[in-house]
Amino acid sequence: MGSCTVIDLGLIGYAQAWELQKRVVAARKAGAIEDMLLLCEHPHVITLGRNGKRTNLLATESVLRQKGVEYFETSRGGDITYHGPGQIVGYPILNLGAIKRDVVWYVRQLEEVMIHAAADFGITAQREAGKTGIWVGEGAAAEKLAAIGVHISRWVTSHGFAYNVATDLRYFDLIVPCGIAERRATSLEKLLERQVRLEDAKQPLAKHFGEVFGLEMKTAGAQQLFEQLEEAERAVAVPA
């Protein structure tokens, strides 16, 4: 069984997290570090996937500025999505080549992780044919609890998933979430009709991540990650 280190980055800007991801990916490709699962929370931001449509951004630049929402075009798969406070964003940096070289399988496994994590709260979530992510409810009334958008380079993964815990769902009105106009987003708090702490949702995600991918999960602090990256970059001349 391989091992995977969970790093809780807390609240971090999207651009800063993306730069950190690139450093971790480079070190993982060089074999200088082990698999990582970065968990974080972002300030308000809208991101567009590499195959997404800009027309699914409904807000003007002035509205985004007024609401304090950043906008980024990214290298991940998927269409457009929102990240913000109250949402757990997970960035797995895995050497998929050592686990299973199958992109579709990898996405389905991420869904499986979040389905199990939702079940720990008594919520029945499921997949929908032709739609990535996990959903709660029946038919056309089903709402999206979590979104997925990944990037894979030389079988090392980046980007990942967004799991709505205490998310302000009104911000999804600024976009056509994942390009699906007729569907709404939901959250653990909305479904449970009570407050849910992010900390209480992170542990189930990490636990089920290890179970689903067959990895021994360990935890470390952000400072340990930075020190490990600096050491790796000095040792193998990984570009920062």
VEXRO-757698 format. One record per residue (C-alpha): residue number from 1; y, z, x. Coordinates in steps of 0.1 Angstrom, whole numbers, plus 5000, padded with zeros to 4 digits. Layout:
N
+-----+------+------+------+
: num :   yy :   zz :   xx :
+-----+------+------+------+
: NUM :    Y :    Z :    X :
...
+-----+------+------+------+
END
This chain:
240
+-----+------+------+------+
: num :   yy :   zz :   xx :
+-----+------+------+------+
:   1 : 5000 : 5000 : 5000 :
:   2 : 5034 : 4990 : 5013 :
:   3 : 5064 : 5013 : 5010 :
:   4 : 5099 : 5008 : 4995 :
:   5 : 5129 : 5029 : 5000 :
:   6 : 5152 : 5036 : 4970 :
:   7 : 5189 : 5039 : 4979 :
:   8 : 5213 : 5051 : 4953 :
:   9 : 5247 : 5036 : 4962 :
:  10 : 5265 : 5052 : 4932 :
:  11 : 5297 : 5034 : 4920 :
:  12 : 5304 : 5004 : 4943 :
:  13 : 5325 : 4973 : 4939 :
:  14 : 5305 : 4940 : 4933 :
:  15 : 5319 : 4923 : 4964 :
:  16 : 5310 : 4952 : 4986 :
:  17 : 5275 : 4954 : 4971 :
:  18 : 5270 : 4917 : 4977 :
:  19 : 5280 : 4919 : 5013 :
:  20 : 5256 : 4949 : 5017 :
:  21 : 5228 : 4929 : 5001 :
:  22 : 5233 : 4901 : 5026 :
:  23 : 5230 : 4925 : 5055 :
:  24 : 5198 : 4941 : 5040 :
:  25 : 5183 : 4906 : 5033 :
:  26 : 5190 : 4895 : 5069 :
:  27 : 5174 : 4926 : 5083 :
:  28 : 5144 : 4923 : 5060 :
:  29 : 5138 : 4887 : 5070 :
:  30 : 5138 : 4898 : 5106 :
:  31 : 5112 : 4924 : 5098 :
:  32 : 5136 : 4951 : 5111 :
:  33 : 5135 : 4972 : 5079 :
:  34 : 5111 : 4978 : 5051 :
:  35 : 5114 : 4968 : 5014 :
:  36 : 5144 : 4983 : 4996 :
:  37 : 5155 : 4990 : 4960 :
:  38 : 5193 : 4994 : 4959 :
:  39 : 5205 : 5011 : 4927 :
:  40 : 5242 : 5012 : 4918 :
:  41 : 5268 : 5011 : 4892 :
:  42 : 5297 : 4986 : 4893 :
:  43 : 5333 : 4987 : 4880 :
:  44 : 5339 : 4961 : 4853 :
:  45 : 5328 : 4927 : 4865 :
:  46 : 5316 : 4894 : 4851 :
:  47 : 5293 : 4873 : 4872 :
:  48 : 5281 : 4837 : 4868 :
:  49 : 5248 : 4825 : 4880 :
:  50 : 5244 : 4793 : 4901 :
:  51 : 5232 : 4773 : 4871 :
:  52 : 5255 : 4791 : 4846 :
:  53 : 5282 : 4774 : 4825 :
:  54 : 5318 : 4785 : 4829 :
:  55 : 5324 : 4778 : 4792 :
:  56 : 5303 : 4809 : 4785 :
:  57 : 5333 : 4829 : 4798 :
:  58 : 5353 : 4835 : 4766 :
:  59 : 5382 : 4855 : 4781 :
:  60 : 5411 : 4840 : 4799 :
:  61 : 5421 : 4851 : 4834 :
:  62 : 5451 : 4870 : 4820 :
:  63 : 5428 : 4889 : 4796 :
:  64 : 5404 : 4898 : 4824 :
:  65 : 5433 : 4910 : 4845 :
:  66 : 5446 : 4931 : 4816 :
:  67 : 5412 : 4947 : 4811 :
:  68 : 5406 : 4952 : 4848 :
:  69 : 5376 : 4929 : 4849 :
:  70 : 5367 : 4910 : 4881 :
:  71 : 5350 : 4876 : 4881 :
:  72 : 5325 : 4862 : 4906 :
:  73 : 5304 : 4831 : 4909 :
:  74 : 5271 : 4840 : 4926 :
:  75 : 5240 : 4826 : 4941 :
:  76 : 5216 : 4843 : 4916 :
:  77 : 5197 : 4826 : 4889 :
:  78 : 5206 : 4830 : 4852 :
:  79 : 5238 : 4823 : 4834 :
:  80 : 5267 : 4847 : 4828 :
:  81 : 5266 : 4885 : 4825 :
:  82 : 5287 : 4917 : 4825 :
:  83 : 5283 : 4947 : 4848 :
:  84 : 5302 : 4979 : 4843 :
:  85 : 5302 : 5017 : 4842 :
:  86 : 5272 : 5032 : 4824 :
:  87 : 5249 : 5004 : 4835 :
:  88 : 5222 : 5006 : 4862 :
:  89 : 5222 : 4976 : 4884 :
:  90 : 5191 : 4972 : 4906 :
:  91 : 5189 : 4950 : 4937 :
:  92 : 5153 : 4948 : 4951 :
:  93 : 5152 : 4934 : 4986 :
:  94 : 5115 : 4927 : 4989 :
:  95 : 5094 : 4906 : 5012 :
:  96 : 5077 : 4888 : 4983 :
:  97 : 5056 : 4868 : 5008 :
:  98 : 5037 : 4900 : 5015 :
:  99 : 5032 : 4908 : 4978 :
: 100 : 5028 : 4875 : 4959 :
: 101 : 5046 : 4842 : 4964 :
: 102 : 5054 : 4835 : 4928 :
: 103 : 5089 : 4836 : 4915 :
: 104 : 5080 : 4835 : 4878 :
: 105 : 5055 : 4864 : 4884 :
: 106 : 5082 : 4884 : 4902 :
: 107 : 5106 : 4880 : 4872 :
: 108 : 5079 : 4890 : 4847 :
: 109 : 5072 : 4921 : 4869 :
: 110 : 5108 : 4932 : 4868 :
: 111 : 5107 : 4929 : 4830 :
: 112 : 5075 : 4950 : 4831 :
: 113 : 5093 : 4977 : 4851 :
: 114 : 5120 : 4980 : 4825 :
: 115 : 5097 : 4978 : 4795 :
: 116 : 5078 : 5008 : 4809 :
: 117 : 5111 : 5026 : 4817 :
: 118 : 5123 : 5021 : 4781 :
: 119 : 5090 : 5034 : 4768 :
: 120 : 5096 : 5067 : 4786 :
: 121 : 5126 : 5071 : 4762 :
: 122 : 5104 : 5062 : 4732 :
: 123 : 5118 : 5027 : 4730 :
: 124 : 5096 : 4997 : 4724 :
: 125 : 5110 : 4968 : 4744 :
: 126 : 5094 : 4934 : 4748 :
: 127 : 5098 : 4900 : 4763 :
: 128 : 5109 : 4869 : 4743 :
: 129 : 5094 : 4835 : 4750 :
: 130 : 5119 : 4813 : 4769 :
: 131 : 5143 : 4841 : 4775 :
: 132 : 5146 : 4863 : 4806 :
: 133 : 5151 : 4900 : 4803 :
: 134 : 5139 : 4926 : 4778 :
: 135 : 5147 : 4929 : 4741 :
: 136 : 5145 : 4955 : 4714 :
: 137 : 5141 : 4946 : 4677 :
: 138 : 5125 : 4919 : 4657 :
: 139 : 5132 : 4881 : 4656 :
: 140 : 5168 : 4870 : 4655 :
: 141 : 5180 : 4906 : 4652 :
: 142 : 5165 : 4916 : 4686 :
: 143 : 5191 : 4928 : 4710 :
: 144 : 5191 : 4926 : 4748 :
: 145 : 5186 : 4959 : 4767 :
: 146 : 5184 : 4945 : 4802 :
: 147 : 5192 : 4912 : 4820 :
: 148 : 5176 : 4897 : 4851 :
: 149 : 5190 : 4872 : 4877 :
: 150 : 5174 : 4868 : 4911 :
: 151 : 5177 : 4849 : 4943 :
: 152 : 5149 : 4842 : 4967 :
: 153 : 5153 : 4829 : 5003 :
: 154 : 5123 : 4826 : 5027 :
: 155 : 5105 : 4848 : 5001 :
: 156 : 5129 : 4877 : 5005 :
: 157 : 5145 : 4887 : 4972 :
: 158 : 5181 : 4896 : 4963 :
: 159 : 5202 : 4902 : 4932 :
: 160 : 5180 : 4917 : 4905 :
: 161 : 5184 : 4934 : 4871 :
: 162 : 5210 : 4951 : 4849 :
: 163 : 5198 : 4979 : 4826 :
: 164 : 5222 : 4991 : 4799 :
: 165 : 5222 : 5029 : 4796 :
: 166 : 5256 : 5041 : 4785 :
: 167 : 5274 : 5007 : 4788 :
: 168 : 5305 : 5000 : 4768 :
: 169 : 5290 : 4971 : 4749 :
: 170 : 5325 : 4958 : 4738 :
: 171 : 5329 : 4941 : 4772 :
: 172 : 5300 : 4917 : 4764 :
: 173 : 5324 : 4902 : 4738 :
: 174 : 5342 : 4886 : 4768 :
: 175 : 5313 : 4863 : 4774 :
: 176 : 5283 : 4846 : 4758 :
: 177 : 5258 : 4869 : 4773 :
: 178 : 5232 : 4849 : 4793 :
: 179 : 5244 : 4819 : 4774 :
: 180 : 5227 : 4830 : 4742 :
: 181 : 5255 : 4829 : 4716 :
: 182 : 5235 : 4844 : 4686 :
: 183 : 5223 : 4875 : 4704 :
: 184 : 5239 : 4909 : 4711 :
: 185 : 5235 : 4934 : 4739 :
: 186 : 5223 : 4970 : 4733 :
: 187 : 5219 : 5001 : 4754 :
: 188 : 5198 : 5033 : 4756 :
: 189 : 5226 : 5053 : 4741 :
: 190 : 5230 : 5030 : 4711 :
: 191 : 5193 : 5029 : 4705 :
: 192 : 5188 : 5066 : 4708 :
: 193 : 5221 : 5076 : 4692 :
: 194 : 5227 : 5102 : 4718 :
: 195 : 5242 : 5105 : 4753 :
: 196 : 5220 : 5094 : 4782 :
: 197 : 5228 : 5102 : 4819 :
: 198 : 5223 : 5074 : 4844 :
: 199 : 5205 : 5098 : 4866 :
: 200 : 5179 : 5104 : 4839 :
: 201 : 5172 : 5066 : 4837 :
: 202 : 5171 : 5059 : 4874 :
: 203 : 5140 : 5080 : 4881 :
: 204 : 5118 : 5061 : 4855 :
: 205 : 5130 : 5028 : 4869 :
: 206 : 5121 : 5037 : 4905 :
: 207 : 5087 : 5052 : 4895 :
: 208 : 5076 : 5022 : 4874 :
: 209 : 5089 : 4998 : 4901 :
: 210 : 5065 : 5014 : 4925 :
: 211 : 5036 : 5013 : 4900 :
: 212 : 5042 : 4977 : 4890 :
: 213 : 5046 : 4963 : 4925 :
: 214 : 5020 : 4985 : 4942 :
: 215 : 5046 : 5002 : 4965 :
: 216 : 5049 : 5037 : 4977 :
: 217 : 5085 : 5047 : 4967 :
: 218 : 5106 : 5068 : 4990 :
: 219 : 5142 : 5079 : 4987 :
: 220 : 5170 : 5079 : 5013 :
: 221 : 5208 : 5082 : 5013 :
: 222 : 5233 : 5054 : 5016 :
: 223 : 5244 : 5068 : 5051 :
: 224 : 5208 : 5065 : 5063 :
: 225 : 5207 : 5029 : 5051 :
: 226 : 5240 : 5021 : 5070 :
: 227 : 5226 : 5037 : 5102 :
: 228 : 5193 : 5018 : 5099 :
: 229 : 5211 : 4985 : 5094 :
: 230 : 5234 : 4991 : 5124 :
: 231 : 5203 : 4999 : 5145 :
: 232 : 5184 : 4969 : 5132 :
: 233 : 5214 : 4946 : 5138 :
: 234 : 5218 : 4958 : 5174 :
: 235 : 5180 : 4955 : 5181 :
: 236 : 5174 : 4920 : 5167 :
: 237 : 5209 : 4906 : 5167 :
: 238 : 5208 : 4902 : 5129 :
: 239 : 5242 : 4888 : 5119 :
: 240 : 5262 : 4912 : 5098 :
+-----+------+------+------+
END
